Amino acid sequence: MAWWLTVYCRKSVKSLTAAKLRAGINDEDPSASAGIDYFTLAENYRVPERQVAPALKALKIEPVPGGFELHYRPSKKGGPPHPIRIEVWREKARVAEELNSFSVIVDHWKRTKWLAMRRGQR
């Protein structure tokens, strides 16, 4: 199943690199602490503790056109890896396009009373 998750940053990500992204995820960047205990997080999702350290060890982030690919496990039996694609939009026109698309979605939610339903109202 494919998931799309969009994160909007208040500050420019123009200087984001694979090394900085990895340092942030591994809580090795004092200016951008991840603040995450991956062992506790795994426990909350019923992921066996023995899988956490190998996943962190296998963590690899590679620059690709338009962003990065995050790999957290080796491919199985020579098969293709299953990376998480991280797209980084740095051009003002593309950012504006994405923000406009988001505002259209929010307007649709409001029209269909999705937000009211989420608050438990009818």
DSSP file (Angstrom, degrees, kcal/mol; ACC not computed):
  #  RESIDUE AA STRUCTURE BP1 BP2  ACC     N-H-->O    O-->H-N    N-H-->O    O-->H-N    TCO  KAPPA ALPHA  PHI   PSI    X-CA   Y-CA   Z-CA
    1    1 A M              0   0    0      0, 0.0     2,-0.3     0, 0.0     0, 0.0   0.000 360.0 360.0 360.0 131.2    0.0    0.0    0.0
    2    2 A A        -     0   0    0      2,-0.0     2,-0.4     0, 0.0     0, 0.0  -0.680 360.0-164.8 -88.9 140.4    1.4    3.4   -0.9
    3    3 A W        -     0   0    0     -2,-0.3     2,-0.5     2,-0.0     0, 0.0  -0.944   6.8-158.5-121.0 145.8    1.3    6.3    1.5
    4    4 A W        +     0   0    0     -2,-0.4     2,-0.4     2,-0.0    -2,-0.0  -0.996  12.5 178.4-122.4 126.4    1.8   10.0    0.8
    5    5 A L        -     0   0    0     -2,-0.5     2,-0.5     2,-0.0    -2,-0.0  -0.996  10.4-160.0-128.4 125.6    2.7   12.2    3.6
    6    6 A T        -     0   0    0     -2,-0.4     2,-0.5     2,-0.0    -2,-0.0  -0.913   4.7-169.7-111.4 131.8    3.3   15.9    3.0
    7    7 A V        -     0   0    0     -2,-0.5     2,-0.5     2,-0.0    -2,-0.0  -0.979   8.2-155.0-119.7 128.2    5.3   18.0    5.4
    8    8 A Y        -     0   0    0     -2,-0.5     2,-0.4    91,-0.0    -2,-0.0  -0.903  10.5-152.8-104.1 128.2    5.4   21.8    5.0
    9    9 A C        -     0   0    0     -2,-0.5     4,-0.1     1,-0.1    -2,-0.0  -0.834  13.1-152.3-104.0 136.1    8.5   23.6    6.5
   10   10 A R  S    S+     0   0    0     -2,-0.4     2,-0.3     2,-0.1    -1,-0.1   0.812  84.9  53.5 -72.9 -30.3    8.4   27.2    7.7
   11   11 A K  S    S-     0   0    0      1,-0.1    -2,-0.1     2,-0.0     2,-0.0  -0.728 102.2 -89.6-105.3 156.1   12.0   27.6    7.0
   12   12 A S        -     0   0    0     -2,-0.3     3,-0.2     1,-0.1    -1,-0.1  -0.307  23.4-161.4 -62.0 142.0   13.8   26.9    3.7
   13   13 A V    >   +     0   0    0     76,-0.2     3,-2.0     1,-0.1    -1,-0.1   0.071  56.0 119.8-107.4  20.2   15.2   23.4    3.2
   14   14 A K  T 3  S+     0   0    0      1,-0.3    -1,-0.1    76,-0.1    76,-0.1   0.839  76.3  45.4 -55.0 -36.8   17.5   24.6    0.4
   15   15 A S  T 3  S+     0   0    0     -3,-0.2    -1,-0.3     2,-0.0     2,-0.2   0.337  82.1 129.7 -93.4   8.9   20.6   23.5    2.3
   16   16 A L    <   -     0   0    0     -3,-2.0     2,-0.3     4,-0.1    -3,-0.1  -0.434  34.1-179.6 -66.3 131.7   19.2   20.0    3.3
   17   17 A T     >  -     0   0    0     -2,-0.2     4,-2.4     1,-0.1     5,-0.2  -0.818  42.7-107.5-125.2 166.9   21.6   17.2    2.5
   18   18 A A  H  > S+     0   0    0     -2,-0.3     4,-2.5     1,-0.2     5,-0.2   0.898 121.1  52.2 -60.4 -40.3   21.4   13.4    2.9
   19   19 A A  H  > S+     0   0    0      1,-0.2     4,-2.4     2,-0.2    -1,-0.2   0.906 110.6  46.8 -64.8 -41.5   24.0   13.7    5.7
   20   20 A K  H  > S+     0   0    0      2,-0.2     4,-2.2     1,-0.2    -1,-0.2   0.894 112.1  50.7 -66.8 -39.5   21.9   16.3    7.5
   21   21 A L  H  X S+     0   0    0     -4,-2.4     4,-2.2     2,-0.2    -2,-0.2   0.926 112.2  46.4 -64.5 -44.8   18.7   14.3    7.1
   22   22 A R  H  X S+     0   0    0     -4,-2.5     4,-2.6     1,-0.2    -2,-0.2   0.915 111.1  52.2 -63.6 -43.1   20.4   11.2    8.5
   23   23 A A  H  <>S+     0   0    0     -4,-2.4     5,-3.5     1,-0.2     6,-0.7   0.891 110.3  49.3 -61.0 -39.3   21.9   13.1   11.4
   24   24 A G  H ><5S+     0   0    0     -4,-2.2     3,-1.1     4,-0.2    10,-0.4   0.916 112.0  47.1 -65.9 -43.1   18.5   14.5   12.2
   25   25 A I  H 3<5S+     0   0    0     -4,-2.2    -2,-0.2     1,-0.2    -1,-0.2   0.886 113.6  48.4 -65.2 -39.1   16.8   11.1   12.1
   26   26 A N  T 3<5S-     0   0    0     -4,-2.6    -1,-0.2    -5,-0.2    -2,-0.2   0.352 113.8-117.3 -84.4   6.7   19.6    9.5   14.2
   27   27 A D  T < 5S+     0   0    0     -3,-1.1    -3,-0.2     5,-0.2    -2,-0.1   0.871  81.1 123.0  59.5  38.8   19.3   12.4   16.8
   28   28 A E      < +     0   0    0     -5,-3.5    -4,-0.2    -6,-0.2    -5,-0.1   0.226  46.3  86.5-111.0  10.4   22.9   13.4   16.0
   29   29 A D    >   -     0   0    0     -6,-0.7     3,-1.6     3,-0.2    -1,-0.1  -0.918  58.6-164.1-115.7 105.4   22.1   17.0   15.0
   30   30 A P  T 3  S+     0   0    0      0, 0.0     3,-0.4     0, 0.0    -1,-0.1   0.737  90.8  54.1 -63.0 -20.9   22.0   19.3   18.1
   31   31 A S  T 3  S+     0   0    0      1,-0.2    -7,-0.0    -3,-0.1    -2,-0.0   0.617 121.8  26.8 -87.2 -11.5   20.2   22.0   16.0
   32   32 A A  S <  S-     0   0    0     -3,-1.6    -3,-0.2    -9,-0.1    -1,-0.2  -0.445  79.8-170.1-148.2  67.2   17.4   19.6   15.0
   33   33 A S        -     0   0    0     -3,-0.4    -9,-0.1     1,-0.2    -8,-0.1  -0.363  18.6-150.6 -65.7 134.3   17.0   16.9   17.5
   34   34 A A        -     0   0    0    -10,-0.4    -1,-0.2   -11,-0.2     3,-0.1   0.835  19.2-156.4 -71.4 -32.7   14.7   14.0   16.5
   35   35 A G        +     0   0    0      1,-0.2     2,-0.4    -3,-0.0    -2,-0.1   0.821  43.7 135.0  62.4  31.8   13.8   13.5   20.1
   36   36 A I        -     0   0    0    -11,-0.1     2,-0.8     4,-0.0    -1,-0.2  -0.938  50.2-155.5-121.1 134.6   12.8    9.9   19.4
   37   37 A D     >  -     0   0    0     -2,-0.4     4,-2.5     1,-0.1     3,-0.3  -0.905  14.2-165.9-100.6 101.4   13.6    6.7   21.3
   38   38 A Y  H  > S+     0   0    0     -2,-0.8     4,-2.4     1,-0.2     5,-0.2   0.780  83.7  57.6 -65.4 -27.4   13.2    4.2   18.5
   39   39 A F  H  > S+     0   0    0      2,-0.2     4,-1.9     1,-0.2    -1,-0.2   0.919 110.7  42.6 -68.8 -41.9   13.1    1.3   20.9
   40   40 A T  H  > S+     0   0    0     -3,-0.3     4,-2.2     2,-0.2    -2,-0.2   0.904 113.8  52.3 -68.4 -41.4   10.1    2.7   22.8
   41   41 A L  H  X S+     0   0    0     -4,-2.5     4,-1.2     1,-0.2    -2,-0.2   0.921 109.4  49.6 -60.2 -44.2    8.5    3.6   19.5
   42   42 A A  H  <>S+     0   0    0     -4,-2.4     5,-3.2     1,-0.2     3,-0.5   0.911 108.9  52.8 -60.7 -42.6    9.0    0.1   18.2
   43   43 A E  H ><5S+     0   0    0     -4,-1.9     3,-1.5     1,-0.2    -1,-0.2   0.901 105.1  54.8 -60.5 -41.0    7.5   -1.3   21.4
   44   44 A N  H 3<5S+     0   0    0     -4,-2.2    -1,-0.2     1,-0.3    -2,-0.2   0.794 113.5  41.9 -62.6 -28.5    4.4    0.9   20.9
   45   45 A Y  T 3<5S-     0   0    0     -4,-1.2    -1,-0.3    -3,-0.5    -2,-0.2   0.224 116.5-113.7-102.7  12.7    3.9   -0.5   17.4
   46   46 A R  T < 5 +     0   0    0     -3,-1.5    -3,-0.2     1,-0.2    -2,-0.1   0.823  62.9 152.8  58.2  35.5    4.7   -4.1   18.6
   47   47 A V      < -     0   0    0     -5,-3.2    -1,-0.2    -6,-0.1    -2,-0.1  -0.841  54.1-106.1 -91.2 127.7    7.8   -4.3   16.5
   48   48 A P    >   -     0   0    0      0, 0.0     3,-2.1     0, 0.0     4,-0.4  -0.266  20.7-129.5 -57.0 136.4   10.3   -6.7   18.1
   49   49 A E  G >> S+     0   0    0      1,-0.3     3,-1.5     2,-0.2     4,-0.7   0.822 104.7  67.8 -56.0 -33.7   13.2   -4.9   19.8
   50   50 A R  G 34 S+     0   0    0      1,-0.3    -1,-0.3     2,-0.2    -3,-0.0   0.664  96.2  56.2 -64.4 -15.0   15.7   -7.1   17.9
   51   51 A Q  G <> S+     0   0    0     -3,-2.1     4,-1.5     2,-0.1    -1,-0.3   0.630  91.7  72.4 -90.3 -14.4   14.7   -5.4   14.7
   52   52 A V  H <> S+     0   0    0     -3,-1.5     4,-2.5    -4,-0.4     5,-0.2   0.972  95.4  45.5 -69.0 -55.7   15.4   -1.9   15.8
   53   53 A A  H  X S+     0   0    0     -4,-0.7     4,-2.5     1,-0.2     5,-0.2   0.906 113.5  49.6 -58.7 -44.9   19.2   -1.8   15.8
   54   54 A P  H  > S+     0   0    0      0, 0.0     4,-2.2     0, 0.0    -1,-0.2   0.885 111.0  50.9 -62.1 -35.4   19.6   -3.6   12.4
   55   55 A A  H  X S+     0   0    0     -4,-1.5     4,-0.8     2,-0.2    -2,-0.2   0.926 112.0  46.0 -66.6 -43.2   17.1   -1.1   10.9
   56   56 A L  H  < S+     0   0    0     -4,-2.5     3,-0.4     1,-0.2    -1,-0.2   0.878 113.3  50.3 -66.4 -36.4   19.0    1.9   12.2
   57   57 A K  H  < S+     0   0    0     -4,-2.5    -1,-0.2    -5,-0.2    -2,-0.2   0.875 111.6  47.9 -67.0 -36.8   22.3    0.3   11.1
   58   58 A A  H  < S+     0   0    0     -4,-2.2    15,-0.2    14,-0.3    -1,-0.2   0.598  82.5 125.3 -79.2 -11.1   20.8   -0.3    7.6
   59   59 A L     <  +     0   0    0     -4,-0.8     2,-0.4    -3,-0.4    13,-0.2  -0.273  33.3 167.7 -56.3 123.4   19.5    3.3    7.4
   60   60 A K  E     -A   71   0A   0     11,-2.8    11,-3.5    13,-0.1     2,-0.5  -0.999  20.1-163.8-140.6 135.1   20.9    4.9    4.3
   61   61 A I  E     -A   70   0A   0     -2,-0.4     9,-0.2     9,-0.2   -39,-0.1  -0.986  11.3-174.0-124.1 125.1   19.8    8.1    2.7
   62   62 A E  E     -A   69   0A   0      7,-2.6     7,-2.3    -2,-0.5     2,-0.3  -0.938  25.7-119.7-120.7 138.0   20.8    8.9   -0.9
   63   63 A P  E     +A   68   0A   0      0, 0.0     5,-0.3     0, 0.0   -46,-0.0  -0.572  37.4 172.5 -72.2 137.4   20.3   12.0   -2.9
   64   64 A V  E >   -A   67   0A   0      3,-2.2     3,-2.5    -2,-0.3     2,-0.0  -0.918  48.4 -67.5-135.6 162.2   18.2   11.5   -6.1
   65   65 A P  T 3  S+     0   0    0      0, 0.0     3,-0.1     0, 0.0     0, 0.0  -0.307 123.6  10.8 -54.3 125.5   16.8   14.0   -8.5
   66   66 A G  T 3  S-     0   0    0      1,-0.2    22,-2.8    21,-0.1     2,-0.3   0.473 135.9 -32.4  86.1   3.2   14.2   16.1   -6.7
   67   67 A G  E <  S-AB  64  87A   0     -3,-2.5    -3,-2.2    20,-0.3     2,-0.3  -0.923  82.5 -52.0 161.0-132.0   15.0   14.8   -3.2
   68   68 A F  E     -AB  63  86A   0     18,-3.0    18,-3.1    -2,-0.3     2,-0.4  -0.927  25.1-136.2-143.4 162.1   16.2   11.7   -1.4
   69   69 A E  E     -AB  62  85A   0     -7,-2.3    -7,-2.6    -2,-0.3     2,-0.5  -0.999  18.3-154.3-122.1 130.9   15.6    8.0   -1.0
   70   70 A L  E     -AB  61  84A   0     14,-2.7    14,-2.7    -2,-0.4     2,-0.5  -0.916   8.7-169.2-106.1 123.7   15.6    6.6    2.5
   71   71 A H  E     +A   60   0A   0    -11,-3.5   -11,-2.8    -2,-0.5    -2,-0.0  -0.951  14.5 169.3-112.7 130.4   16.5    2.9    2.8
   72   72 A Y        +     0   0    0     -2,-0.5   -14,-0.3    10,-0.3   -13,-0.3   0.353  65.8  31.9-123.6   2.6   16.0    1.2    6.2
   73   73 A R  S    S-     0   0    0    -15,-0.2     9,-0.3   -13,-0.1    -1,-0.3  -0.981  82.7-106.2-155.0 148.7   16.4   -2.5    5.3
   74   74 A P        -     0   0    0      0, 0.0     2,-0.1     0, 0.0    -2,-0.0  -0.381  48.3 -94.1 -71.0 155.2   18.5   -4.4    2.8
   75   75 A S        -     0   0    0      4,-0.1     3,-0.5     1,-0.1     2,-0.5  -0.388  44.2-111.6 -66.9 149.3   16.7   -5.9   -0.2
   76   76 A K  S >  S-     0   0    0      4,-0.4     3,-2.5     1,-0.2    -1,-0.1  -0.714  82.8 -18.8 -89.2 128.9   15.6   -9.5    0.3
   77   77 A K  T 3  S-     0   0    0     -2,-0.5    -1,-0.2     1,-0.3    -2,-0.0   0.838 126.9 -51.0  47.6  45.4   17.3  -12.2   -1.7
   78   78 A G  T 3  S+     0   0    0     -3,-0.5    -1,-0.3     1,-0.2    -2,-0.1   0.518 104.0 138.1  76.4   4.6   18.7   -9.8   -4.3
   79   79 A G    <   -     0   0    0     -3,-2.5    -1,-0.2     1,-0.2    -4,-0.1  -0.162  64.0 -74.1 -74.7 174.9   15.3   -8.2   -4.9
   80   80 A P        -     0   0    0      0, 0.0    -4,-0.4     0, 0.0    -1,-0.2  -0.394  50.4-112.4 -70.6 146.9   14.7   -4.5   -5.3
   81   81 A P        -     0   0    0      0, 0.0    -6,-0.1     0, 0.0   -10,-0.0  -0.338  18.1-134.2 -71.4 161.3   15.0   -2.3   -2.2
   82   82 A H        -     0   0    0     -9,-0.3   -10,-0.3    -2,-0.0    -9,-0.1  -0.737  33.2-176.5-118.1  81.2   11.8   -0.6   -1.0
   83   83 A P        -     0   0    0      0, 0.0     2,-0.6     0, 0.0   -12,-0.2  -0.294  29.0-122.5 -77.9 161.2   12.9    3.0   -0.3
   84   84 A I  E     -B   70   0A   0    -14,-2.7   -14,-2.7    -2,-0.0     2,-0.4  -0.929  31.0-137.0 -97.6 122.3   10.9    5.8    1.2
   85   85 A R  E     -B   69   0A   0     -2,-0.6     2,-0.6   -16,-0.2   -16,-0.2  -0.686  16.9-166.7 -85.4 127.7   10.9    8.6   -1.4
   86   86 A I  E     -B   68   0A   0    -18,-3.1   -18,-3.0    -2,-0.4     2,-0.4  -0.947   6.1-162.2-116.3 109.2   11.4   12.1    0.1
   87   87 A E  E     -B   67   0A   0     -2,-0.6     2,-0.5   -20,-0.2   -20,-0.3  -0.767   0.9-162.6 -93.8 135.6   10.7   14.9   -2.4
   88   88 A V        -     0   0    0    -22,-2.8     2,-0.7    -2,-0.4    -2,-0.0  -0.965   3.1-158.5-121.3 116.6   12.0   18.3   -1.7
   89   89 A W        +     0   0    0     -2,-0.5   -76,-0.2     1,-0.2   -75,-0.1  -0.847  23.7 159.8 -97.8 114.8   10.5   21.2   -3.5
   90   90 A R        +     0   0    0     -2,-0.7     2,-0.3   -78,-0.1    -1,-0.2   0.620  44.7  94.2-107.6 -19.4   12.8   24.2   -3.6
   91   91 A E  S  > S-     0   0    0      1,-0.1     4,-2.3     2,-0.0     3,-0.3  -0.609  72.7-135.9 -81.4 134.2   11.4   26.2   -6.5
   92   92 A K  H  > S+     0   0    0     -2,-0.3     4,-2.6     1,-0.2     5,-0.2   0.865 103.2  54.2 -57.2 -39.6    9.0   28.9   -5.5
   93   93 A A  H  > S+     0   0    0      1,-0.2     4,-2.1     2,-0.2    -1,-0.2   0.904 110.1  46.4 -64.0 -40.9    6.5   28.0   -8.3
   94   94 A R  H  > S+     0   0    0     -3,-0.3     4,-2.3     2,-0.2    -2,-0.2   0.904 112.2  50.2 -68.3 -41.0    6.4   24.3   -7.2
   95   95 A V  H  X S+     0   0    0     -4,-2.3     4,-2.6     1,-0.2     5,-0.2   0.926 111.0  49.7 -61.8 -44.5    5.9   25.2   -3.6
   96   96 A A  H  X S+     0   0    0     -4,-2.6     4,-2.2    -5,-0.2    -1,-0.2   0.894 109.6  52.0 -61.0 -40.3    3.1   27.6   -4.5
   97   97 A E  H  X S+     0   0    0     -4,-2.1     4,-2.2     2,-0.2    -1,-0.2   0.917 111.3  46.5 -62.2 -44.5    1.5   24.9   -6.6
   98   98 A E  H  X S+     0   0    0     -4,-2.3     4,-2.3     2,-0.2    -2,-0.2   0.907 112.0  50.0 -66.0 -42.3    1.6   22.4   -3.7
   99   99 A L  H  X S+     0   0    0     -4,-2.6     4,-2.2     2,-0.2    -1,-0.2   0.883 110.4  51.0 -63.9 -37.7    0.2   25.0   -1.2
  100  100 A N  H  X S+     0   0    0     -4,-2.2     4,-1.9     2,-0.2    -2,-0.2   0.919 109.4  50.0 -64.9 -43.3   -2.6   25.8   -3.6
  101  101 A S  H  X S+     0   0    0     -4,-2.2     4,-1.9     1,-0.2    -2,-0.2   0.901 110.2  51.3 -60.8 -40.3   -3.5   22.1   -4.0
  102  102 A F  H  X S+     0   0    0     -4,-2.3     4,-2.5     1,-0.2    -1,-0.2   0.906 107.4  51.9 -64.0 -41.7   -3.5   21.8   -0.2
  103  103 A S  H  X S+     0   0    0     -4,-2.2     4,-2.4     1,-0.2    -1,-0.2   0.860 107.4  53.5 -65.1 -33.5   -5.9   24.8    0.2
  104  104 A V  H  X S+     0   0    0     -4,-1.9     4,-2.1     2,-0.2    -1,-0.2   0.908 109.5  48.5 -64.5 -41.7   -8.2   23.1   -2.4
  105  105 A I  H  X S+     0   0    0     -4,-1.9     4,-2.5     2,-0.2    -2,-0.2   0.927 111.3  49.2 -63.9 -45.3   -8.2   20.0   -0.2
  106  106 A V  H  X S+     0   0    0     -4,-2.5     4,-2.4     1,-0.2    -2,-0.2   0.917 110.1  51.4 -61.5 -43.6   -8.9   21.9    3.0
  107  107 A D  H  X S+     0   0    0     -4,-2.4     4,-2.3     1,-0.2    -1,-0.2   0.902 109.8  50.3 -59.8 -41.0  -11.8   23.8    1.3
  108  108 A H  H  X S+     0   0    0     -4,-2.1     4,-2.0     2,-0.2     6,-0.2   0.927 109.0  51.3 -63.2 -45.0  -13.3   20.5    0.2
  109  109 A W  H  <>S+     0   0    0     -4,-2.5     5,-2.2     1,-0.2     6,-0.5   0.912 110.3  49.5 -58.0 -43.1  -13.0   19.1    3.7
  110  110 A K  H ><5S+     0   0    0     -4,-2.4     3,-1.2     1,-0.2    -1,-0.2   0.911 110.0  50.6 -64.2 -41.7  -14.8   22.1    5.0
  111  111 A R  H 3<5S+     0   0    0     -4,-2.3    -1,-0.2     1,-0.3    -2,-0.2   0.843 112.1  46.6 -65.4 -32.8  -17.6   21.8    2.5
  112  112 A T  T 3<5S-     0   0    0     -4,-2.0    -1,-0.3    -5,-0.2    -2,-0.2   0.324 111.6-120.4 -93.4   9.7  -18.1   18.2    3.3
  113  113 A K  T <>5 +     0   0    0     -3,-1.2     4,-2.3    -4,-0.2    -3,-0.2   0.714  67.2 141.2  61.0  23.6  -18.1   18.9    7.0
  114  114 A W  H  >< +     0   0    0     -5,-2.2     4,-2.2    -6,-0.2     5,-0.2   0.920  69.6  50.8 -59.8 -44.1  -15.2   16.6    7.5
  115  115 A L  H  > S+     0   0    0     -6,-0.5     4,-1.2     1,-0.2    -1,-0.2   0.904 109.9  49.6 -63.8 -40.4  -13.7   18.8   10.1
  116  116 A A  H  4>S+     0   0    0      1,-0.2     5,-2.4     2,-0.2     3,-0.3   0.902 110.5  50.6 -64.5 -39.8  -16.9   19.1   12.1
  117  117 A M  H ><5S+     0   0    0     -4,-2.3     3,-1.7     1,-0.2    -1,-0.2   0.878 105.4  56.4 -65.2 -37.3  -17.2   15.3   12.0
  118  118 A R  H 3<5S+     0   0    0     -4,-2.2    -1,-0.2     1,-0.3    -2,-0.2   0.798 104.3  53.9 -64.6 -27.4  -13.7   14.9   13.3
  119  119 A R  T 3<5S-     0   0    0     -4,-1.2    -1,-0.3    -3,-0.3    -2,-0.2   0.428 123.6-106.6 -85.8   1.8  -14.6   17.1   16.2
  120  120 A G  T < 5S+     0   0    0     -3,-1.7     2,-0.2     1,-0.3    -3,-0.2   0.599  79.4 128.6  85.4  11.9  -17.5   14.8   17.0
  121  121 A Q      <       0   0    0     -5,-2.4    -1,-0.3    -6,-0.2    -2,-0.1  -0.626 360.0 360.0 -96.6 159.5  -20.1   17.2   15.8
  122  122 A R              0   0    0     -2,-0.2    -5,-0.1    -3,-0.1    -1,-0.1   0.377 360.0 360.0-116.5 360.0  -22.9   16.3   13.4
